[in-house]
Amino acid sequence: MRQIKEMSEREYFACVGKRPGMFVGTSSSFHQLTAFLTGYDQHAIRHGGQGLEGWHEWLVARRGRNCNHA
């Protein structure tokens, strides 16, 4: 049986960045991205990970202002 190497979050999102259409769809919209991120977050939490904890703070720091896209 072949073993599958577990990816870090950084490696996973690097793969997503290379082929975003495969994960979010080719006619990407805010709603599709939100659904993808919500699914990722819930999966990570269910399996003992942190999920997207700190995402809102990162987004605010990156944009330089607050927003409601939490």
C-alpha positions, 0 to 999 in steps of 0.5 A: 500500500502506498503511503500518502504524505501529510501536507502542512497548511502552507503546502496545501494553500500553495497547491490551492494557489497553483490551481485555484479553479480546481478548488473554488471553480473557474467562475470564482465569486466571493460566495464560492471562495467563502464556501471553500474557506468555511469548508476548510475551517470546519474540516480543520476544526473537526480534525483537531486543527486551528482552522482559520483562527486569526484569519480576520486579524490577518486580513485587517492587518493586510488591508490596513483597515477593518472590514466585515469580510470575516 
